[in-house]
Amino acid sequence: MPRHPKKPRQLVADGRMYLWTVRHSHRVLDSGRSADCRQTLTLYPQPAGTGGSLQIVFASGPGQYVPGGAPFGSGDVGFTQGADLNLHEPGAVRALLDMALTHGWQPGEQRTVELDGWPLLEAAASARTGGAGPAGP
């Protein structure tokens, strides 16, 4: 039976458990077209109450893609000429978590923290490919 797409998934990193979700959001224009697409990866330290959530946000912008469907997969984010990740892959989530920790996020902090995902993306993608340089097309 396939996994329910909105059910949080588990990730264990450095002896700590997290639940994580990926959500796509956007504004709908009067014409019916989507604008201001965002992918948000949210990690919740476990057990509940032991820390605030971490939201890593990828907002669409010049030179970046945050598709909402075909031909790209759900969860894909990247630079049009450079690194990319699929936020539904546990290894990508782990790499982004590691980058957030390197950039000072403290999982025990009791407030929600939102980080811009773009500054983390290249290093996370490089970590996923074994440090061989940026991933992507």
Chimera marker file (.cmm) of the C-alpha trace (Angstrom):
<marker_set name="trace">
<marker id="1" x="0.000" y="0.000" z="0.000" r="1" g="1" b="0" radius="0.5"/>
<marker id="2" x="1.483" y="3.390" z="-0.947" r="1" g="1" b="0" radius="0.5"/>
<marker id="3" x="2.355" y="5.955" z="1.696" r="1" g="1" b="0" radius="0.5"/>
<marker id="4" x="-0.196" y="8.750" z="2.252" r="1" g="1" b="0" radius="0.5"/>
<marker id="5" x="1.480" y="11.877" z="0.796" r="1" g="1" b="0" radius="0.5"/>
<marker id="6" x="0.505" y="14.151" z="3.705" r="1" g="1" b="0" radius="0.5"/>
<marker id="7" x="1.504" y="11.781" z="6.500" r="1" g="1" b="0" radius="0.5"/>
<marker id="8" x="4.738" y="12.862" z="8.226" r="1" g="1" b="0" radius="0.5"/>
<marker id="9" x="7.757" y="10.644" z="7.654" r="1" g="1" b="0" radius="0.5"/>
<marker id="10" x="10.464" y="9.755" z="10.188" r="1" g="1" b="0" radius="0.5"/>
<marker id="11" x="14.149" y="10.585" z="10.015" r="1" g="1" b="0" radius="0.5"/>
<marker id="12" x="16.757" y="9.661" z="12.608" r="1" g="1" b="0" radius="0.5"/>
<marker id="13" x="19.915" y="11.767" z="12.594" r="1" g="1" b="0" radius="0.5"/>
<marker id="14" x="22.667" y="11.795" z="15.205" r="1" g="1" b="0" radius="0.5"/>
<marker id="15" x="20.504" y="9.901" z="17.692" r="1" g="1" b="0" radius="0.5"/>
<marker id="16" x="17.556" y="12.275" z="17.432" r="1" g="1" b="0" radius="0.5"/>
<marker id="17" x="14.246" y="11.525" z="15.718" r="1" g="1" b="0" radius="0.5"/>
<marker id="18" x="12.393" y="14.008" z="13.519" r="1" g="1" b="0" radius="0.5"/>
<marker id="19" x="9.090" y="13.874" z="11.700" r="1" g="1" b="0" radius="0.5"/>
<marker id="20" x="9.126" y="15.700" z="8.356" r="1" g="1" b="0" radius="0.5"/>
<marker id="21" x="6.702" y="16.884" z="5.720" r="1" g="1" b="0" radius="0.5"/>
<marker id="22" x="6.922" y="18.612" z="2.331" r="1" g="1" b="0" radius="0.5"/>
<marker id="23" x="4.243" y="21.046" z="1.209" r="1" g="1" b="0" radius="0.5"/>
<marker id="24" x="3.763" y="23.065" z="-1.965" r="1" g="1" b="0" radius="0.5"/>
<marker id="25" x="1.939" y="26.383" z="-1.813" r="1" g="1" b="0" radius="0.5"/>
<marker id="26" x="1.221" y="29.255" z="-4.184" r="1" g="1" b="0" radius="0.5"/>
<marker id="27" x="-1.032" y="32.156" z="-4.890" r="1" g="1" b="0" radius="0.5"/>
<marker id="28" x="-3.684" y="31.797" z="-7.597" r="1" g="1" b="0" radius="0.5"/>
<marker id="29" x="-4.029" y="34.792" z="-9.931" r="1" g="1" b="0" radius="0.5"/>
<marker id="30" x="-7.364" y="36.021" z="-11.331" r="1" g="1" b="0" radius="0.5"/>
<marker id="31" x="-6.401" y="34.289" z="-14.587" r="1" g="1" b="0" radius="0.5"/>
<marker id="32" x="-6.261" y="30.963" z="-12.742" r="1" g="1" b="0" radius="0.5"/>
<marker id="33" x="-2.470" y="30.659" z="-13.095" r="1" g="1" b="0" radius="0.5"/>
<marker id="34" x="-0.231" y="29.959" z="-10.123" r="1" g="1" b="0" radius="0.5"/>
<marker id="35" x="2.275" y="32.514" z="-8.842" r="1" g="1" b="0" radius="0.5"/>
<marker id="36" x="4.800" y="32.703" z="-6.027" r="1" g="1" b="0" radius="0.5"/>
<marker id="37" x="5.285" y="28.942" z="-5.745" r="1" g="1" b="0" radius="0.5"/>
<marker id="38" x="7.013" y="27.633" z="-2.614" r="1" g="1" b="0" radius="0.5"/>
<marker id="39" x="8.139" y="24.246" z="-1.390" r="1" g="1" b="0" radius="0.5"/>
<marker id="40" x="8.432" y="24.011" z="2.383" r="1" g="1" b="0" radius="0.5"/>
<marker id="41" x="10.261" y="21.191" z="4.125" r="1" g="1" b="0" radius="0.5"/>
<marker id="42" x="9.299" y="21.102" z="7.809" r="1" g="1" b="0" radius="0.5"/>
<marker id="43" x="11.145" y="19.030" z="10.405" r="1" g="1" b="0" radius="0.5"/>
<marker id="44" x="9.646" y="18.429" z="13.858" r="1" g="1" b="0" radius="0.5"/>
<marker id="45" x="12.048" y="17.270" z="16.619" r="1" g="1" b="0" radius="0.5"/>
<marker id="46" x="10.685" y="14.280" z="18.533" r="1" g="1" b="0" radius="0.5"/>
<marker id="47" x="9.348" y="13.536" z="21.010" r="1" g="1" b="0" radius="0.5"/>
<marker id="48" x="6.882" y="16.397" z="20.666" r="1" g="1" b="0" radius="0.5"/>
<marker id="49" x="7.693" y="19.342" z="22.901" r="1" g="1" b="0" radius="0.5"/>
<marker id="50" x="11.466" y="18.806" z="22.857" r="1" g="1" b="0" radius="0.5"/>
<marker id="51" x="12.063" y="21.553" z="20.300" r="1" g="1" b="0" radius="0.5"/>
<marker id="52" x="10.479" y="23.877" z="17.793" r="1" g="1" b="0" radius="0.5"/>
<marker id="53" x="10.040" y="22.989" z="14.158" r="1" g="1" b="0" radius="0.5"/>
<marker id="54" x="12.419" y="23.921" z="11.363" r="1" g="1" b="0" radius="0.5"/>
<marker id="55" x="10.910" y="25.175" z="8.098" r="1" g="1" b="0" radius="0.5"/>
<marker id="56" x="13.256" y="25.222" z="5.110" r="1" g="1" b="0" radius="0.5"/>
<marker id="57" x="11.544" y="27.290" z="2.421" r="1" g="1" b="0" radius="0.5"/>
<marker id="58" x="12.302" y="27.315" z="-1.307" r="1" g="1" b="0" radius="0.5"/>
<marker id="59" x="10.451" y="30.242" z="-2.908" r="1" g="1" b="0" radius="0.5"/>
<marker id="60" x="10.481" y="30.572" z="-6.700" r="1" g="1" b="0" radius="0.5"/>
<marker id="61" x="12.675" y="33.277" z="-8.148" r="1" g="1" b="0" radius="0.5"/>
<marker id="62" x="14.991" y="34.094" z="-11.058" r="1" g="1" b="0" radius="0.5"/>
<marker id="63" x="17.271" y="31.182" z="-11.885" r="1" g="1" b="0" radius="0.5"/>
<marker id="64" x="15.418" y="28.853" z="-9.506" r="1" g="1" b="0" radius="0.5"/>
<marker id="65" x="12.641" y="26.362" z="-10.054" r="1" g="1" b="0" radius="0.5"/>
<marker id="66" x="9.916" y="25.241" z="-7.695" r="1" g="1" b="0" radius="0.5"/>
<marker id="67" x="7.537" y="23.314" z="-9.953" r="1" g="1" b="0" radius="0.5"/>
<marker id="68" x="4.082" y="22.317" z="-8.915" r="1" g="1" b="0" radius="0.5"/>
<marker id="69" x="3.829" y="19.208" z="-11.069" r="1" g="1" b="0" radius="0.5"/>
<marker id="70" x="4.613" y="17.709" z="-14.464" r="1" g="1" b="0" radius="0.5"/>
<marker id="71" x="7.079" y="17.424" z="-16.060" r="1" g="1" b="0" radius="0.5"/>
<marker id="72" x="8.980" y="17.761" z="-12.786" r="1" g="1" b="0" radius="0.5"/>
<marker id="73" x="8.270" y="15.617" z="-9.784" r="1" g="1" b="0" radius="0.5"/>
<marker id="74" x="6.595" y="16.816" z="-6.648" r="1" g="1" b="0" radius="0.5"/>
<marker id="75" x="9.242" y="18.053" z="-4.250" r="1" g="1" b="0" radius="0.5"/>
<marker id="76" x="11.819" y="19.031" z="-6.876" r="1" g="1" b="0" radius="0.5"/>
<marker id="77" x="13.696" y="22.283" z="-6.254" r="1" g="1" b="0" radius="0.5"/>
<marker id="78" x="16.835" y="23.596" z="-7.863" r="1" g="1" b="0" radius="0.5"/>
<marker id="79" x="18.776" y="26.149" z="-9.787" r="1" g="1" b="0" radius="0.5"/>
<marker id="80" x="18.022" y="26.266" z="-13.515" r="1" g="1" b="0" radius="0.5"/>
<marker id="81" x="21.748" y="25.815" z="-14.146" r="1" g="1" b="0" radius="0.5"/>
<marker id="82" x="23.073" y="23.949" z="-11.151" r="1" g="1" b="0" radius="0.5"/>
<marker id="83" x="22.227" y="21.933" z="-8.111" r="1" g="1" b="0" radius="0.5"/>
<marker id="84" x="18.849" y="20.358" z="-7.433" r="1" g="1" b="0" radius="0.5"/>
<marker id="85" x="17.171" y="18.131" z="-4.837" r="1" g="1" b="0" radius="0.5"/>
<marker id="86" x="13.965" y="16.181" z="-4.433" r="1" g="1" b="0" radius="0.5"/>
<marker id="87" x="12.575" y="17.043" z="-1.009" r="1" g="1" b="0" radius="0.5"/>
<marker id="88" x="10.724" y="13.719" z="-0.844" r="1" g="1" b="0" radius="0.5"/>
<marker id="89" x="14.024" y="11.810" z="-0.661" r="1" g="1" b="0" radius="0.5"/>
<marker id="90" x="15.204" y="11.070" z="2.899" r="1" g="1" b="0" radius="0.5"/>
<marker id="91" x="18.848" y="11.605" z="1.875" r="1" g="1" b="0" radius="0.5"/>
<marker id="92" x="18.032" y="15.099" z="0.602" r="1" g="1" b="0" radius="0.5"/>
<marker id="93" x="16.183" y="15.880" z="3.847" r="1" g="1" b="0" radius="0.5"/>
<marker id="94" x="19.143" y="14.622" z="5.895" r="1" g="1" b="0" radius="0.5"/>
<marker id="95" x="21.583" y="16.727" z="3.841" r="1" g="1" b="0" radius="0.5"/>
<marker id="96" x="19.438" y="19.858" z="4.332" r="1" g="1" b="0" radius="0.5"/>
<marker id="97" x="19.117" y="19.118" z="8.067" r="1" g="1" b="0" radius="0.5"/>
<marker id="98" x="22.901" y="18.827" z="8.311" r="1" g="1" b="0" radius="0.5"/>
<marker id="99" x="23.324" y="22.166" z="6.493" r="1" g="1" b="0" radius="0.5"/>
<marker id="100" x="20.760" y="23.844" z="8.787" r="1" g="1" b="0" radius="0.5"/>
<marker id="101" x="22.643" y="22.542" z="11.839" r="1" g="1" b="0" radius="0.5"/>
<marker id="102" x="25.911" y="23.829" z="10.348" r="1" g="1" b="0" radius="0.5"/>
<marker id="103" x="24.246" y="27.229" z="9.883" r="1" g="1" b="0" radius="0.5"/>
<marker id="104" x="23.283" y="27.387" z="13.559" r="1" g="1" b="0" radius="0.5"/>
<marker id="105" x="19.820" y="25.842" z="13.885" r="1" g="1" b="0" radius="0.5"/>
<marker id="106" x="19.373" y="24.351" z="17.355" r="1" g="1" b="0" radius="0.5"/>
<marker id="107" x="16.798" y="21.499" z="17.466" r="1" g="1" b="0" radius="0.5"/>
<marker id="108" x="16.148" y="22.065" z="21.180" r="1" g="1" b="0" radius="0.5"/>
<marker id="109" x="15.121" y="25.695" z="20.658" r="1" g="1" b="0" radius="0.5"/>
<marker id="110" x="11.449" y="26.040" z="21.582" r="1" g="1" b="0" radius="0.5"/>
<marker id="111" x="10.361" y="28.246" z="18.669" r="1" g="1" b="0" radius="0.5"/>
<marker id="112" x="9.706" y="27.606" z="14.998" r="1" g="1" b="0" radius="0.5"/>
<marker id="113" x="12.607" y="28.674" z="12.808" r="1" g="1" b="0" radius="0.5"/>
<marker id="114" x="12.226" y="29.447" z="9.093" r="1" g="1" b="0" radius="0.5"/>
<marker id="115" x="15.295" y="29.293" z="6.867" r="1" g="1" b="0" radius="0.5"/>
<marker id="116" x="15.697" y="30.237" z="3.224" r="1" g="1" b="0" radius="0.5"/>
<marker id="117" x="16.611" y="26.939" z="1.561" r="1" g="1" b="0" radius="0.5"/>
<marker id="118" x="18.491" y="28.399" z="-1.403" r="1" g="1" b="0" radius="0.5"/>
<marker id="119" x="21.745" y="29.154" z="0.484" r="1" g="1" b="0" radius="0.5"/>
<marker id="120" x="21.722" y="25.538" z="1.773" r="1" g="1" b="0" radius="0.5"/>
<marker id="121" x="20.938" y="23.819" z="-1.527" r="1" g="1" b="0" radius="0.5"/>
<marker id="122" x="24.320" y="23.586" z="-3.270" r="1" g="1" b="0" radius="0.5"/>
<marker id="123" x="26.146" y="22.252" z="-0.204" r="1" g="1" b="0" radius="0.5"/>
<marker id="124" x="23.328" y="19.769" z="0.514" r="1" g="1" b="0" radius="0.5"/>
<marker id="125" x="23.299" y="18.557" z="-3.105" r="1" g="1" b="0" radius="0.5"/>
<marker id="126" x="27.087" y="18.239" z="-3.048" r="1" g="1" b="0" radius="0.5"/>
<marker id="127" x="26.874" y="16.181" z="0.161" r="1" g="1" b="0" radius="0.5"/>
<marker id="128" x="24.332" y="13.898" z="-1.558" r="1" g="1" b="0" radius="0.5"/>
<marker id="129" x="26.754" y="13.247" z="-4.420" r="1" g="1" b="0" radius="0.5"/>
<marker id="130" x="29.689" y="12.610" z="-2.110" r="1" g="1" b="0" radius="0.5"/>
<marker id="131" x="31.148" y="16.096" z="-2.412" r="1" g="1" b="0" radius="0.5"/>
<marker id="132" x="31.848" y="15.691" z="-6.122" r="1" g="1" b="0" radius="0.5"/>
<marker id="133" x="30.468" y="19.148" z="-6.871" r="1" g="1" b="0" radius="0.5"/>
<marker id="134" x="26.993" y="20.509" z="-7.480" r="1" g="1" b="0" radius="0.5"/>
<marker id="135" x="24.350" y="18.064" z="-8.602" r="1" g="1" b="0" radius="0.5"/>
<marker id="136" x="21.845" y="18.828" z="-11.290" r="1" g="1" b="0" radius="0.5"/>
<marker id="137" x="21.313" y="18.845" z="-15.003" r="1" g="1" b="0" radius="0.5"/>
<link id1="1" id2="2" r="1" g="1" b="0" radius="0.2"/>
<link id1="2" id2="3" r="1" g="1" b="0" radius="0.2"/>
<link id1="3" id2="4" r="1" g="1" b="0" radius="0.2"/>
<link id1="4" id2="5" r="1" g="1" b="0" radius="0.2"/>
<link id1="5" id2="6" r="1" g="1" b="0" radius="0.2"/>
<link id1="6" id2="7" r="1" g="1" b="0" radius="0.2"/>
<link id1="7" id2="8" r="1" g="1" b="0" radius="0.2"/>
<link id1="8" id2="9" r="1" g="1" b="0" radius="0.2"/>
<link id1="9" id2="10" r="1" g="1" b="0" radius="0.2"/>
<link id1="10" id2="11" r="1" g="1" b="0" radius="0.2"/>
<link id1="11" id2="12" r="1" g="1" b="0" radius="0.2"/>
<link id1="12" id2="13" r="1" g="1" b="0" radius="0.2"/>
<link id1="13" id2="14" r="1" g="1" b="0" radius="0.2"/>
<link id1="14" id2="15" r="1" g="1" b="0" radius="0.2"/>
<link id1="15" id2="16" r="1" g="1" b="0" radius="0.2"/>
<link id1="16" id2="17" r="1" g="1" b="0" radius="0.2"/>
<link id1="17" id2="18" r="1" g="1" b="0" radius="0.2"/>
<link id1="18" id2="19" r="1" g="1" b="0" radius="0.2"/>
<link id1="19" id2="20" r="1" g="1" b="0" radius="0.2"/>
<link id1="20" id2="21" r="1" g="1" b="0" radius="0.2"/>
<link id1="21" id2="22" r="1" g="1" b="0" radius="0.2"/>
<link id1="22" id2="23" r="1" g="1" b="0" radius="0.2"/>
<link id1="23" id2="24" r="1" g="1" b="0" radius="0.2"/>
<link id1="24" id2="25" r="1" g="1" b="0" radius="0.2"/>
<link id1="25" id2="26" r="1" g="1" b="0" radius="0.2"/>
<link id1="26" id2="27" r="1" g="1" b="0" radius="0.2"/>
<link id1="27" id2="28" r="1" g="1" b="0" radius="0.2"/>
<link id1="28" id2="29" r="1" g="1" b="0" radius="0.2"/>
<link id1="29" id2="30" r="1" g="1" b="0" radius="0.2"/>
<link id1="30" id2="31" r="1" g="1" b="0" radius="0.2"/>
<link id1="31" id2="32" r="1" g="1" b="0" radius="0.2"/>
<link id1="32" id2="33" r="1" g="1" b="0" radius="0.2"/>
<link id1="33" id2="34" r="1" g="1" b="0" radius="0.2"/>
<link id1="34" id2="35" r="1" g="1" b="0" radius="0.2"/>
<link id1="35" id2="36" r="1" g="1" b="0" radius="0.2"/>
<link id1="36" id2="37" r="1" g="1" b="0" radius="0.2"/>
<link id1="37" id2="38" r="1" g="1" b="0" radius="0.2"/>
<link id1="38" id2="39" r="1" g="1" b="0" radius="0.2"/>
<link id1="39" id2="40" r="1" g="1" b="0" radius="0.2"/>
<link id1="40" id2="41" r="1" g="1" b="0" radius="0.2"/>
<link id1="41" id2="42" r="1" g="1" b="0" radius="0.2"/>
<link id1="42" id2="43" r="1" g="1" b="0" radius="0.2"/>
<link id1="43" id2="44" r="1" g="1" b="0" radius="0.2"/>
<link id1="44" id2="45" r="1" g="1" b="0" radius="0.2"/>
<link id1="45" id2="46" r="1" g="1" b="0" radius="0.2"/>
<link id1="46" id2="47" r="1" g="1" b="0" radius="0.2"/>
<link id1="47" id2="48" r="1" g="1" b="0" radius="0.2"/>
<link id1="48" id2="49" r="1" g="1" b="0" radius="0.2"/>
<link id1="49" id2="50" r="1" g="1" b="0" radius="0.2"/>
<link id1="50" id2="51" r="1" g="1" b="0" radius="0.2"/>
<link id1="51" id2="52" r="1" g="1" b="0" radius="0.2"/>
<link id1="52" id2="53" r="1" g="1" b="0" radius="0.2"/>
<link id1="53" id2="54" r="1" g="1" b="0" radius="0.2"/>
<link id1="54" id2="55" r="1" g="1" b="0" radius="0.2"/>
<link id1="55" id2="56" r="1" g="1" b="0" radius="0.2"/>
<link id1="56" id2="57" r="1" g="1" b="0" radius="0.2"/>
<link id1="57" id2="58" r="1" g="1" b="0" radius="0.2"/>
<link id1="58" id2="59" r="1" g="1" b="0" radius="0.2"/>
<link id1="59" id2="60" r="1" g="1" b="0" radius="0.2"/>
<link id1="60" id2="61" r="1" g="1" b="0" radius="0.2"/>
<link id1="61" id2="62" r="1" g="1" b="0" radius="0.2"/>
<link id1="62" id2="63" r="1" g="1" b="0" radius="0.2"/>
<link id1="63" id2="64" r="1" g="1" b="0" radius="0.2"/>
<link id1="64" id2="65" r="1" g="1" b="0" radius="0.2"/>
<link id1="65" id2="66" r="1" g="1" b="0" radius="0.2"/>
<link id1="66" id2="67" r="1" g="1" b="0" radius="0.2"/>
<link id1="67" id2="68" r="1" g="1" b="0" radius="0.2"/>
<link id1="68" id2="69" r="1" g="1" b="0" radius="0.2"/>
<link id1="69" id2="70" r="1" g="1" b="0" radius="0.2"/>
<link id1="70" id2="71" r="1" g="1" b="0" radius="0.2"/>
<link id1="71" id2="72" r="1" g="1" b="0" radius="0.2"/>
<link id1="72" id2="73" r="1" g="1" b="0" radius="0.2"/>
<link id1="73" id2="74" r="1" g="1" b="0" radius="0.2"/>
<link id1="74" id2="75" r="1" g="1" b="0" radius="0.2"/>
<link id1="75" id2="76" r="1" g="1" b="0" radius="0.2"/>
<link id1="76" id2="77" r="1" g="1" b="0" radius="0.2"/>
<link id1="77" id2="78" r="1" g="1" b="0" radius="0.2"/>
<link id1="78" id2="79" r="1" g="1" b="0" radius="0.2"/>
<link id1="79" id2="80" r="1" g="1" b="0" radius="0.2"/>
<link id1="80" id2="81" r="1" g="1" b="0" radius="0.2"/>
<link id1="81" id2="82" r="1" g="1" b="0" radius="0.2"/>
<link id1="82" id2="83" r="1" g="1" b="0" radius="0.2"/>
<link id1="83" id2="84" r="1" g="1" b="0" radius="0.2"/>
<link id1="84" id2="85" r="1" g="1" b="0" radius="0.2"/>
<link id1="85" id2="86" r="1" g="1" b="0" radius="0.2"/>
<link id1="86" id2="87" r="1" g="1" b="0" radius="0.2"/>
<link id1="87" id2="88" r="1" g="1" b="0" radius="0.2"/>
<link id1="88" id2="89" r="1" g="1" b="0" radius="0.2"/>
<link id1="89" id2="90" r="1" g="1" b="0" radius="0.2"/>
<link id1="90" id2="91" r="1" g="1" b="0" radius="0.2"/>
<link id1="91" id2="92" r="1" g="1" b="0" radius="0.2"/>
<link id1="92" id2="93" r="1" g="1" b="0" radius="0.2"/>
<link id1="93" id2="94" r="1" g="1" b="0" radius="0.2"/>
<link id1="94" id2="95" r="1" g="1" b="0" radius="0.2"/>
<link id1="95" id2="96" r="1" g="1" b="0" radius="0.2"/>
<link id1="96" id2="97" r="1" g="1" b="0" radius="0.2"/>
<link id1="97" id2="98" r="1" g="1" b="0" radius="0.2"/>
<link id1="98" id2="99" r="1" g="1" b="0" radius="0.2"/>
<link id1="99" id2="100" r="1" g="1" b="0" radius="0.2"/>
<link id1="100" id2="101" r="1" g="1" b="0" radius="0.2"/>
<link id1="101" id2="102" r="1" g="1" b="0" radius="0.2"/>
<link id1="102" id2="103" r="1" g="1" b="0" radius="0.2"/>
<link id1="103" id2="104" r="1" g="1" b="0" radius="0.2"/>
<link id1="104" id2="105" r="1" g="1" b="0" radius="0.2"/>
<link id1="105" id2="106" r="1" g="1" b="0" radius="0.2"/>
<link id1="106" id2="107" r="1" g="1" b="0" radius="0.2"/>
<link id1="107" id2="108" r="1" g="1" b="0" radius="0.2"/>
<link id1="108" id2="109" r="1" g="1" b="0" radius="0.2"/>
<link id1="109" id2="110" r="1" g="1" b="0" radius="0.2"/>
<link id1="110" id2="111" r="1" g="1" b="0" radius="0.2"/>
<link id1="111" id2="112" r="1" g="1" b="0" radius="0.2"/>
<link id1="112" id2="113" r="1" g="1" b="0" radius="0.2"/>
<link id1="113" id2="114" r="1" g="1" b="0" radius="0.2"/>
<link id1="114" id2="115" r="1" g="1" b="0" radius="0.2"/>
<link id1="115" id2="116" r="1" g="1" b="0" radius="0.2"/>
<link id1="116" id2="117" r="1" g="1" b="0" radius="0.2"/>
<link id1="117" id2="118" r="1" g="1" b="0" radius="0.2"/>
<link id1="118" id2="119" r="1" g="1" b="0" radius="0.2"/>
<link id1="119" id2="120" r="1" g="1" b="0" radius="0.2"/>
<link id1="120" id2="121" r="1" g="1" b="0" radius="0.2"/>
<link id1="121" id2="122" r="1" g="1" b="0" radius="0.2"/>
<link id1="122" id2="123" r="1" g="1" b="0" radius="0.2"/>
<link id1="123" id2="124" r="1" g="1" b="0" radius="0.2"/>
<link id1="124" id2="125" r="1" g="1" b="0" radius="0.2"/>
<link id1="125" id2="126" r="1" g="1" b="0" radius="0.2"/>
<link id1="126" id2="127" r="1" g="1" b="0" radius="0.2"/>
<link id1="127" id2="128" r="1" g="1" b="0" radius="0.2"/>
<link id1="128" id2="129" r="1" g="1" b="0" radius="0.2"/>
<link id1="129" id2="130" r="1" g="1" b="0" radius="0.2"/>
<link id1="130" id2="131" r="1" g="1" b="0" radius="0.2"/>
<link id1="131" id2="132" r="1" g="1" b="0" radius="0.2"/>
<link id1="132" id2="133" r="1" g="1" b="0" radius="0.2"/>
<link id1="133" id2="134" r="1" g="1" b="0" radius="0.2"/>
<link id1="134" id2="135" r="1" g="1" b="0" radius="0.2"/>
<link id1="135" id2="136" r="1" g="1" b="0" radius="0.2"/>
<link id1="136" id2="137" r="1" g="1" b="0" radius="0.2"/>
</marker_set>
